[in-house]
Amino acid sequence: MVRAGRRSSSFISATKYLWNPYPILIGTESAERLTFPAGPRPTAGSAVSLSDLIFDVLRTLWAHKLRAFLTMFGIAWGIVSIVLMVAAGEGLRKGQEDQARNLGKDVMIVFHGRTSLQAGGTHAGRVVHWEAEDVPVVQSESPDCEYAIPELEQDTVRTHSNFNNAAFTVTGSYPQFGYIRSLDVGQGRFYDWDDMREERRVAFLGSDAAKQLFQGRSPVGDTVYLNAFPYTVIGVMAKKKQDSSYDGWDVNKVFVPFSAMRRDFPDKPPGTSSTFDQLLVTPKSVEQHEACKHEVRVALARMHRYEPADKEACPIWDTVQEAQAFKTMTDGMKYFLGAVGIVTLLLGGIGVMNVMMVAVRERTREIGVRKAIGAPSGTILRQFFLEALIIASLSGVIGLGVAFGFCALVNLLPMPDFFAGLLPSWTSGLVATGLLGTVAVGAALYPARMAASVDPIEALRYEAGG
């Protein structure tokens, strides 16, 4: 008799939903307070329009604001976390890439060294010096190399203008040097092949050297004296950030044509007037840099009579290889941060699933009432699907907005040279949103399907306390 009484009470409560045009409302108290609109009233089994369904979902979310907020916070936090972590990794990679590019564009610096192996009847320990005649031979015998150019330097050259004096490093090379070493022109021009052929005394100044010598005045067309040799200033380098170098900062140098450099500032002893300090080589592509390096070693070894395998005689600073190693490291860091973000998303998804399952458990009686009065399972599932979809969509928009907004604010601050700032990726944000949204929808559909498959009488008695 007790069970029959409870069932009768449950069915009496269920009849209160029969004349509700919005049959998804939760609880009998809401149904009792409902004022019905005029006109024909739909039956329990009639189809519910999408607009009514969305309206009821929004009303349900508003009625459970705290639960909806906690669910959305979990999703948004997961999205913000993964976007920020990937943005930080990308900023570090880009910063280091820019610094490497400031040193040179895929450049390999070939220094002269000392032999460590016997070869051709010569003993080990012989000092090797590169000569001007080596350059065209290396270029012709290295088909995988784009450029092979010499560089001759002299330190602490006395330099003065009509306004100030100082001591700078003077560097002589070919016109391609400006391109290879990323010497962007701020004023005027870089020296060209006409300057080379005619051995003109023209100078391209580093930005700090120009500032010190001319104290804010425009130096183009003026004269600087390098160890008493008059050189006409033809250009000034744009300001350049540089965190690595093999011979000092470019902003504090004076650049002149190789032909004028050999004449006025020949190589220091034990070098001769035909030798230079280092050879700058660039491959035609990053994929060809190993072949290019091997061809250079073979050509120089043949001309200077040492074994090509003798790396002590021909030490090479391979910035291409360094950049590839750093890219591998930053890619690994990015994947690690992405994995951490995915774990964060999954933890957020578990939280979402728990909240959704609690919500479905609280609404088991509602589902039972609707099934008892003829509502199809598809309608029940659509409501929970829409609820989860709305939560995931709003949370995704909020999470992306917060993440991208925070990145924009942080990027307004001064950054160290090795860090390009927080560089968010729309791809990572959308993937994060899609992943956690899928988890949220799945978390809602699974318990909803379980609830929808329960016998209506058992579902009603579940929340009635039976």
TORLOBA-241673 format. One record per residue: y negated, z negated, x negated of N, C-alpha, C in turn. Coordinates in steps of 0.02 Angstrom, whole numbers, plus 32768, in hexadecimal, padded with zeros to 4 digits. Example, Ala and Ser with C-alpha at 12.3 -4.5 7.8 and 13.67 -1.06 7.14 Angstrom:
<sites>
811C7E7A7D6C80E17E7A7D9980A57E7A7D6C80707E9E7D7E80357E9B7D547FFE7E767D7B
</sites>
This chain:
<sites>
803D80007FD78000800080007FC280007FD57FC67FDD7F9C7F8B7FDB7F707F7D80207F557FB280447F3E7FA880877F237F8D80B57F587FA880B07F967F8F80DB7FCC7F4680CD7FD97F33808E7FD77EED807C7FE47EC0809A7FAF7ED780977F707EAE80B37F3B7EA880FF7F417EDF811F7F537EDB81687F5B7EAD817A7F947EB081557FCC7E84816480057E3C815B7FF07E2E81257FCB7DE9811A7FB47DD281527F877DFE816A7F5B7DEC81A17F2D7DDC81E07F547E0781EF7F877DFA822C7FAD7DBC82277FD77DAC81EA7FF07D6D81E280157D3281F07FE87D3781D67FA97D0281E47F797CFE822E7F6A7D3882507F677D3982977F567D1582C07F897D1982AC7FCA7CFA82D47FFF7CAE82D67FF97C9282A77FD47C4982A87FCB7C3282E47FA37C6083057F7F7C4F833F7F587C5383807F807C6F837D7FBD7C7D83BB7FE07C3E83E27FF17C0783BF80007BCA83E280157B9683E57FDD7BAD83D87FA07B7F83DB7F677B7984227F4D7B3E84427F517B3884867F367B3F84877EEB7B3A844E7EC97B43844A7E807B7E841C7E727BBB84347E787BF584087E797C0883EE7E347BDB83EE7E027BEE83D87DC07BCE83957DAF7BA683797DDE7B85833A7DD17BB983037DC67BA482D27D9C7BD2829D7D8A7BC882617DB77C0082447DCF7BFD82037DF27BEB82097E3B7C0181DA7E617BF581DC7EA97BAF81C67EBB7B8F819D7E917B4C81867EA27B1B81C07EA27B2381ED7E727AF782287E717B0282527EAF7B4282587EC57B50827F7F007B3282607F3E7B33821D7F427B1981FB7F7D7ACE82037F837AAB82067F497A62820B7F4B7A4A82537F527A7882837F507A6582C97F517A4882DE7F947A0F83017F9379F2831E7FCF7A0483687FD07A28837E80047A4083C380057A0B83F2801D7A06842C7FFF79D7845E801779EE847C805979BD8498807D79CE84B880BD79F584F880B07A19850E80E47A3F854C80DD7A88853E80D87AAF857380D17AF8856B80CF7B0D854580907B3C851980977B5384F180607B95850F80457B99851580047BD585337FE77C1085037FEC7C4A851F7FF07C8684F77FF07C9984E77FA87CCA84BA7FA27CDC84A47F5F7CF784DB7F347D19850A7F527D38853D7F2A7D0D85797F1D7CD1857B7F3A7CA785B67F307C8F85BB7EE87C8085F77ED27C6B86037E8D7C2785E57E817C1E85C87E467BDE85AB7E327BBB85DD7E057B7B85EC7E147B57861D7DEC7B4986017DA77B3D862E7D777B3086197D327AF285EF7D2D7ABE86017D547A8085DA7D517A8C85937D6A7AB3858C7DA07AC385497DB97AEB85217D857B1985457D657B4285247D337B18850B7CF97AEB85357CE07ABF85217CA97A9284E87CBE7A7884ED7CFC7A4C84B77D157A7184757D177AAF84767D2F7AD584387D337AE6841D7CED7AF4844B7CBE7B0384357C7A7AC684127C5C7A8B84317C647A4D84137C4A7A4083D07C6B7A4C83CB7CAC7A41838C7CCF7A7383577CB67AB0836C7CA97AE1833D7C8E7ACD83247C497AB583527C1E7A9F833D7BDC7A63830E7BE07A35831C7C0E79FB82F17C167A0F82AC7C307A4282AA7C5A7A59826A7C757A7C82417C3F7A9382617C0A7AB4823E7BD37A8F824F7B937A50823D7B907A2482507B597A3C82357B167A5081F77B157A6581D87AD67AA381FB7ABA7AD482077AE57B1082297ACF7B00826F7AB67AD682937ADB7AC382D77AC67A9D82D57A847A7082A37A7B7A4A829E7A3D7A7882927A017AA782637A097AD3825479D17AFF829079BF7B1682B379F27B3E82EF79E57B15832479C07AD8833179D97AAD836379BA7A98834D79747A8D830D796A7A7A82F579277AB1830278F57AF082F679097B28830378DC7B2C834C78C77B23837978F77B2583C078E87AEA83D478BC7AAE83BF78CF7A7283D278A97A7483B778627A8D837A785A7A90835D78177AC1838477EB7AF9839978077B2883C177DF7B09840377C97AE3842377F67AC3846277E57A8E845877B07A64842577B87A30841677877A4F840977427A8683E477417AA683D277027ABE841076DC7AE1843C76FF7AFD847576DC7AC684A676C77A9384AF76F07A5C84DC76DE7A3784C276A17A298481769F7A03846476677A2C846676277A6D8457762B7A96845875EE7A9D849E75D17AA884CE75FC7AAD851375E47A69852B75CA7A32851775EB79EF852A75D579DF850E759079F484D0758379E884B275427A0F84D6750B7A4E84E775197A76850C74E97A59855174DB7A428573750F7A2485B5750679E385B174E079BB857C74EC797C857474C779888569747D79BB8542746C79CB8538742579E3857874057A0D859E74287A2585DD740C79EC860E740179C08615743379898644742E7959862F73F7794B85EE73F0791E85D673BC793885E77376797885DB736B799585EA732979988635731D79A5865B735279A686A4734B796186BE7338792D86A3735778E986B8734678D786A672FF78EC866B72E878DE865772A4790186857272794086967281796386C472557942870872547929871F728D7907875F729078C5875E726978A4872472677866871F72417872872771F678AD871271DF78BE871C719978CB8766718B78ED878771B878FB87CE71AF792987E871E57927882971EF7950884972237993885D720579C78833720F7A0A884171F67A0A885371AC79E8882A718579DE8839713E7A11881571137A26883670DE7A4F881770AA7A28881A70697A1F87E0704879F987DD700A7A2A87DB6FD07A27880E6FA67A5588156F6D7A3287FE6F2E7A4587C46F157A2787A86ED87A4E87C16E9B7A2C87C26E617A5187D06E247A6F87906E0A7AA887966DE77ACC875B6DD27AE987626D8C7B2187406D827B43873F6D417B8D874C6D4D7BAA87786D257BF0878A6D307C1D874E6D227C52874A6D497C8487156D407CC887326D2D7CCE87756D2C7D0C87966D1B7D0087C96CE47D3287D26CB97D2E88076C867D39884A6CA77D14887C6C8F7D1B88BF6CAC7D0188F26C7B7D2789296C727D1089616C497D02894E6C017D28891E6BE77D1E89096BA17CE588D86B977CC388C46BCC7C8C88946BC67CA5884F6BD97C88881D6BBA7C9F87D86BC67C7D87BC6C047C9A87876C1E7C7C87656C577C3F873E6C407C1287316C707BD5870C6C607B9987386C527BA287796C5A7B6A87A76C4D7B3A87A76C887AF887A26C7A7AC487A36CAE7ABA87EA6CC67AB787F26D087AAE88346D267A6988376D467A43886C6D397A0188766D577A0188B86D7D79E688B86DBA79E088F56DE179A5891E6DC779AE89606DC7797A898D6DAE796489BD6DE4792889D86DDC790C8A046E0F79398A406E1B795E8A576DE7798A8A906DEE79C78A806E1A79D58A406E247A0E8A2E6E4E7A018A3D6E9879C28A3A6EAC79B38A3C6EF479C98A7D6F1579B68AB86EFB79CC8AF66F1D7A188AFF6F1A7A388AE66EE57A818AED6EE07AA38AC26F157A8D8A846F1C7AAA8A576F4F7A9F8A756F947A648A916FA07A568AAE6FE27A848AE96FF17A908B136FBF7AB98B4F6FCA7B038B3F6FCE7B198B096FAD7B608AF96FAB7B748AC46FDF7B458AB3700A7B538A80703E7B438A9D70827B708AC6709E7B618AE770DE7B5A8AB671197B758A7A71137B6F8A49714A7B2F8A2071467B068A2C71127AC88A07710A7A8D8A3271227A5F8A1371467A238A36715C79EF8A38712679E089FF710879AD89FC70D379C989D5709879B489EA705D79BF89C4701F797E89CB6FF7795889946FF2791689976FD3790F895E6FA078E789696F6A78DE89366F3878A789056F4B78A888CB6F2C7872889A6F347864887B6EF0782688806EDB780F88646E9C77D888316EAB77DE87F66E8C77AF87C06E9B779287A36E5B775787866E63773A875D6E2E771787216E4E772986E66E35770E86A96E5276CA86976E3576A5866E6E5A766686516E45763886836E22762D86BA6E4475FD86EC6E2A75B786D46E3C758A86D26E0B754586BE6E18752586F16E45750C86DA6E7D74F087066EB074AC86EC6EC5747B87196EC8743A87036EE17417873B6F0773EB87266F3473C087546F597378873F6F4B7349875C6F6F730387496F6772F487056F86732686E86FA8731A86AA6FCD7344866F6FB5737D867C6F9673A886456F8273DB865F6F50740186326F31743686456F03747186176F0E74AC86306EFB74EB860B6F047520862B6ED9755E86146EE0759786326EBE75CD863F6EF175E4867D6EF4761686926F25764F86B76F04768786BC6F2776BE86E76F1376AF872E6F2876B5875D6EF976AA87A46F0876EE87C66F0A76FA87ED6F3E773A880F6F4A772F885A6F50775788816F2C775488C96F30779688E66F49779289176F7677CF89366F9077BD897A6FAF77ED89956FD577E389D46FF877C289C8703C77A889FC705B778889F3709D77B589D670D377F889E270CD782589C571007829897970FD780D895C70C77810891370BE77F088EF70F977B989097113779788E9714B77C388E5718877E9891A71957817891C71CE785288ED71C3787188F2718878AD88CB717A789F8881717B7866886C715F78558825715A782A880C71947823883471C877FE881F720577B7880971F47793883271CE774D882571BF7722884A71F17716882C722A76EE884C725E76A58850724976868888725A76408894724676118873727875E58848725E75B2882872887571884F7287755E8868724C752288927243753388CA721375138903721B751C893A71EB7561895971EF7580896371B475C1898571B075E8896B71747628897D7173765289707138764F89AD710A766089A370CB765C89DD709D76928A1070AF76868A50709E76B38A8770B076C88AAE707276EB8AE6707E77068B0D704676CF8B30701E76988B41703D765F8B5C701676468B296FE476408AEB6FFA762C8AB56FCC765E8AAE6F93769E8AB66FA376D38AB16F7076CD8AEA6F3D76C98B286F5676C98B616F2A768C8B616EFC76538B4D6F1676158B4E6EEF76088B0D6ECB76378ADF6ECF76338A9E6EAD75F08A7C6EBB75DD8A7C6EFA759C8A5F6F0C759E8A136F08756589F86EF4755E89AF6EF3754489996F38757389946F667563897C6FA9758E893E6FB7757389116FE0759588D16FEC759888C1703675D188A7704A75DB888D708E75E38841708775B6881B70A775B387D3709D75DA87AD70D375FC877870BD7617874970EC75DF8726711275ED870F714E75B886F37179759686B7715975BC868A713B759D864F711B7578866170DC7593869270B6757086A9707A752D86C7708C752B86F070C174EC870E70D774BA86D970ED74D286A7711174A6867271287489864B70EE74B1863E70BB7499861770827468863F705774778680704E744C86A97023740B86BD7045740D86C8708673D186E270A873B486B270DB73D3867870E473B68641710B739E8658715173CC867A717473BD868E71B9739D86D271C0738786F1718A73698734718D73A087697191739087A471A973C087DB71AA73C587F87164740187F771467408880F71017415885A70F97425887C7131743888C3712C73FE88EB710F740D891170DA73DB893970B873B98915707F73C288D4707A73A588AE704373D488B0700773C088906FD073E688926F9273FD884D6F7F743D88496F697457880D6F49746C881F6F02746887EE6ED7747987F96E9174B987D26E8174EB87F86E6B752C87DB6E58753187DE6E0D752B87A46DEB752887A36DA274F687D66D8874BC87D96DA7748488046D94748D884D6DAA74C788606DC874CF88A46DE274B188A76E28748488D56E35746588D96E78749388FC6EAA74A188DC6EE174CA88F86F1674A288F96F5774A589316F7B748389366FBB74B0891B6FF2749588EF701A74BC88D2705274C08905708A74FE8919709C7507894A70D27522892B7112753888EC710E755388CD714B756188837141756B8862717A757B881A717B75B6881071A975E587E87193762187DA71BA761187AC71F5763187B8722D762B878C7266764A87487255763387147277764E86D1726B769986D2727876BE86B0724C770786B3724F7725866E72437753865B726E7778861D726477B8862C723D77C68604720B77FF861171E0781C85CF71C8785D85C471D3787B858571BD78AE858F718578B485CD716B78E185D8713278C68613710A78D4861270C978BD8647709D78E28641705B78E286777035790186766FF378CC86756FBC788C867A6FCF7857867E6F9B781486656FB47812863A6FE677D286206FFF77BE863E704177888622705F7772863770A177498677709D775886A670C9773686E770C976EB86E170D776D786AD70FD769086A7710F7665869870D176848683709A765F8672705D766C86A47025767886E2703776878716700576558750700A765687786FD6763087B76FD4766387EE6FC8766388226FF3769488586FF0767288986FD8769088B86FA5767388F56F8876AA89296F81769989696F7876CC899D6F6E76F589916F2F773489A46F30776189986EF8774889BB6EB8772D89F76EC077168A1D6E8576DC89F96E6376AC89DF6E8A767489B96E6D768D89776E4F76BD89596E6F76D889196E5776FA89236E13772189566E0A774389636DCB7711896F6D9376DB89916DA376A889A16D71768089636D5C7668893D6D8E763B89046D7F766088C26D74769C88BA6D9476C0887B6D8F770B88896D83771D88A26D48776388B26D3A778E88736D3A77D0887F6D3E77FF88476D4077F8881B6D03780287DB6D0D77FB87AB6CD7783787AF6CA8782F87A06C697868879F6C3B789C876C6C5378DD87796C4A78FA87B06C2378FD87F36C4778DB87F96C8078D888396CA278AD886A6C7C78AD88A86C94788688DD6C74785888FC6CA87833892E6C957805894F6CC3782989756CFA786B89806CF2789189A56D2478BB89786D5078BE89376D4278E8890A6D6A78BF88E96DA278E388CE6DD278C388AA6E0978ED886E6E1B78D488456E4978F488046E57793088086E85792988286EBF7960882C6EEE795E886C6F177998887D6F31799F88B96F5A79A888A36FA2798088C16FCF798588B1701779AB88EA703979E188D8705C7A0D890A707B7A1588F870C57A13892B70F07A20892171377A568953714E7A85893D71777AB8896A71917A9D899571CA7ABF89CB71D97AAA89F572117AB789D372547AE789A772557AF4897E72907B15893E72797B14890C72A57B3388CC72937B7D88D572857B9D890172AA7BE5890D72A17BF4892B725D7BC3894C723D7BCE896E71FD7BB9894471C27BA5890671CD7B8788E171967BBA88CF715F7BF988C371717C2B88B4713E7C3988F271147C3E892C71347C49896A710F7C0D897970E27BD1896E70FC7B94897970D57B94894C70987BA5890D70A17BA588DD70687BD888F270337C12890770497C45891E701A7C2E895B6FF37C0F898B70157BF789C76FF37BC289B76FBF7B9689886FCE7B6289746F9E7B8289536F617BB389286F6C7BD589076F337BF6893B6F067C18896B6F247C3B899E6EFD7C0A89C96ED67BD389DE6EF67BA28A096ED37B8189E46E997B6C89A66EA47B4C89806E6E7B7D89706E367BBC89616E477BEE89526E147BFB898F6DE97BFD89CA6E067C098A066DDF7BCF8A136DAF7B918A0B6DC77B578A1A6D9C7B4E89E66D657B6289A86D727B5689746D407B97895C6D1F7BCE89806D2B7C0D89776D077C29892F6D0C7C34891B6D497C5888DC6D547C8688E66D907CB388B76D9B7CE388BD6DD17CC188B46E157CD188E16E467CB388D96E897CC488966EA97CFE88796E967D1288396EB37CED87FE6E947CC5880B6E607CA187D56E3E7C6287C36E667C6887946E947C3087826EBF7BFB87596E9B7C0D873C6E617BDB87176E3A7BA887476E1B7BBE87836E0D7B9087B46DF07B6187D16E257B7687CD6E647B4E87EB6E9A7B4E87BC6ED77B2D87826ED17B2987546F0A7AFF87726F427B18876A6F807AF587876FBA7AEA87516FEE7AAC874B70037A9C8720703D7AA0874B707B7AD5874170A17AE3876B70DB7AC98749711A7A8C875A712F7A70873B716B7A92875471AA7AB1878F71A77AD787A871E17B13877B71EE7B37876B71B97B71873F71C07B5C86FA71D77B2586E171BC7B0B86A071D27AFA86A1721C7AD986D772327AC686DC72797B0486DE72A57B388702728F7B76870572B67B9886C172BA7B98869D72817BB6865A72817B8F862B72AF7B4D863072AD7B25860572D87B2E861873227B358659732F7B41866F73747B838654738D7BB6865573627BF6863873767BF085EE73867BC885CB735D7BBE858373687B99857773AA7B62859C73B47B3B859173F17B6185A874307B8985DD74297BB385F174627BE585B974737C03859C743F7C308564744C7C0D852A746C7BCE851D74557BA784E774737B9884F674BC7B87853674C97B768549750D7BB48543753A7BED855975217C2A855375497C3C850975557C3184DF75217C3F849875297C118479755D7BD0848975587BA1846F75897BB1848975CF7BC684C975D27BD984E476137C1684C1762F7C4684B176027C82848C76197C6F844776327C418426760D7C2A83E476247C0983EB76687BE1842076707BC0842B76B07BF2843776E87C27845D76D87C5A846B770B7C7E842A771F7C8C840076ED7CAB83C076FD7C7C839777297C3B839A77197C0A837777437C0B8393778A7C1183D5778F7C1483F477D17C5383DE77F77C8A83DD77D37CC883C977F57CC68380780C7CA8835677E17C9F831077F77C72830C78337C3D833578327C128337786D7C37835278A97C648383789E7C8B839E78D47CBB836A78F17CD7834178C67D03830B78DF7CDB82DB790A7C9E82CC78F37C7382A1791C7C6382C0795E7C558302795D7C478325799B7C84832279C97CC0832D79AC7CFC832C79D47D0682E779F57CFA82B279CE7D02826F79EA7CD282647A247C9382787A1A7C61826F7A4F7C7482987A8C7C8B82D67A827C9E83017ABA7CDB82E57ADF7D0B82CC7AB97D4782B17ADA7D3682737B037D0882497AE87CF282107B0F7CCF82277B4F7CA5825C7B477C8182767B817CB282907BB67CE582B47BA07D1682CF7BCF7D3E82967BF07D4E82637BC77D72822A7BE37D4982077C197D0782027C0D7CDB81E37C3F7CD7820D7C7E7CE2824F7C767CD9827C7CAF7D1C82937CCC7D52826F7CBA7D9382837CD57D9482807D217D75824F7D3E7D7382497D877D4E82847DA67D1782987D867CF282D27DA07D1F83107DA17D4583197D6A7D7183547D677DA7834F7D9D7DC283137DA67DF5830A7DDA7DDA83177E1F7D9C83007E2E7D7D830C7E6F7D7683567E7A7D5C83797E4A7D5083C07E537D9183E77E5C7DC783D37E387E0783F47E427E2383E37E877E1783A57E9D7E3183917EDE7E1283B97F167DD483CE7F0F7DB283F37F447DB3843E7F387DDD84547F077DEA849B7EFF7DC784BE7EC77DA3849B7E9B7D8184BD7E647DB484D87E337DAE85177E1E7DDF85337DEE7DD485167DA87E0985177D807E0584FC7D3C7DD285227D117DCA85637D1E7D9A858A7CF87D5385717CFF7D41855B7D3B7CFE85407D467CF385007D1F7D2684D67D1E7D2284977CF87D1984A67CAE7D4284D47C957D3E84E47C4E7CFB85047C3C7CE1852D7C6A7CA1854E7C5C7C69851B7C547C6B84E67C7D7C3784B37C777C3884937C327C74847E7C1C7C78845D7BDB7C69848E7BA37C7D84CC7BAB7C6D84FF7B797C2185087B747C00850E7BAD7BB785167BAC7B9484D97B8F7BAD849F7BA17B8E84627B877B9384607B3B7BCF846E7B207BD7846E7AD77BAF84A67AB77BAC84E07AD97B8785197ABD7B3C85097ABA7B2284EA7AEF7ADB84D87AF07ACC84A47ABA7AF884737AB47AEE84407A807AF084607A3A7B21848B7A2E7B2784AB79ED7AEC84D879DE7AD584FE7A117A9D852C7A077A5C850679F97A4E84D47A217A1184AC7A167A14848879D27A4E846C79C27A55844A79837A4E847A79487A6A84B779507A6384E8791B7A1B84FC790F79F78508794479B0851B793D798984E2791D799584A579347971846B79187984846278CE79C5846678BF79DB845D787A79BF8491784B79C084D1786079A485067836795984FD782E793784EB786578EF84E1786178DC84A9783179008471783578F2843978087901844C77C0793A846D77B5794E847F7770791C84B07751790B84E5777578DE85177759789784FB7753788384D17783784184B2777E783C848377427871845B77377871842E76FE786F845576BC7895848C76B9789484B6767C784E84D2766F782D84E876A477E98504769C77B984CE768377BF8492769C7793845B768677A08449763D77DF8444762A77F1843375E577D8846975B577DD84A875CA77C984DF759E777D84E27593775784BC75BA770F84B875AD76FF848C7571772F8463755C7725843775237731845C74E27713844774AA7720846674697769845B745577888490743A77CE848D742777D6849473DC7809847673BF781784827378782B84CB736D782384E3732F782F852973217876853F732F78A68511732878EC8524733079028523737978D6851073A778E8850A73EE78B88532741878D28561743E78A8858E74667897857174AB78AA853374B8789D851574F978DA8518752578D384FE75627909850175937908854575B4793B856C75A9793F85B175C2797585B475F8796385A77636799585A7766C79AE85ED767C79EA85F076937A09862F76A57A17862F76F079FF866377137A0E8669775A7A59866F77657A7B868F77367AC38697773D7AE6865377407AD6862777107AF685E5770F7AE485BD774E7AA585C377647A90859F77A07AB585B777DE7ABA85F977E57ADC861478207B278606781E7B44860A77E17B8B85FA77DB7B9785B177ED7B6B858577D57B72853D77E57B6C853278307B3A8553784E7B31854C78977B6D856678BD7B8685A078A97BC085BC78CB7BFE859278C37C08857778867C43854F787A7C42850F78A37C0B84EB789F7C0884AC78C47C0484B8790F7BE484EE79237BE384FF796A7C29850D79847C518530795B7C96853D796F7CBE84FC79757CB384CF79457CD4848E79497CBF846979887C7E846C79977C65844879D27C8384657A127C8484A77A177CA084C67A537CEA84B77A597D0E84BC7A207D5584AC7A217D6284647A347D3684387A1B7D3D83F17A2B7D3283E37A757D0A840C7A957CFE84027ADD7D3584227B077D4B845D7AF37D7C84817B1C7DC0845F7B1C7DD484457AE27E1684267ADE7E1E83EB7B0F7DF283B97B0B7DFA83827B3C7DEC83987B837DC083C97B8D7DB383E07BD17DF184017BEF7E1484287BC57E5184487BDD7E8684137BEE7E8A83E07BC57EB983AA7BD47EA883887C167E67837A7C1E7E5283597C5C7E5D83857C997E5083C67C907E5783F47CC87EA083FC7CDE7ECE83EF7CB07F1583F77CC07F3483B97CE07F0D83827CE37F2783447D017F29834B7D4D7F5A832B7D6B7F5E832A7DB47F1F830A7DD17F0083287E047EC1830D7E1F7EC582C47E347EFD82B07E537F04826B7E6A7F05823C7E2E7F2A824F7DF97F2C82257DBD7EE882227D9C7EC3825B7D9C7E81825C7D7E7E51822F7DA37E5582307DE67E2982057E0F7E3A81BB7E037E7A81AC7E017E8E81677DF87E7E814D7DB27E7D817C7D807E6E81697D3A7E2B81467D347DF881647D537DB581487D4D7DA881157D837DD181157DB67DC980E27DEA7DE680A07DD47E08809F7D9B7E2380607D817E6C80577D907E90808D7DA97ED680857DB97F03808B7D7E
</sites>
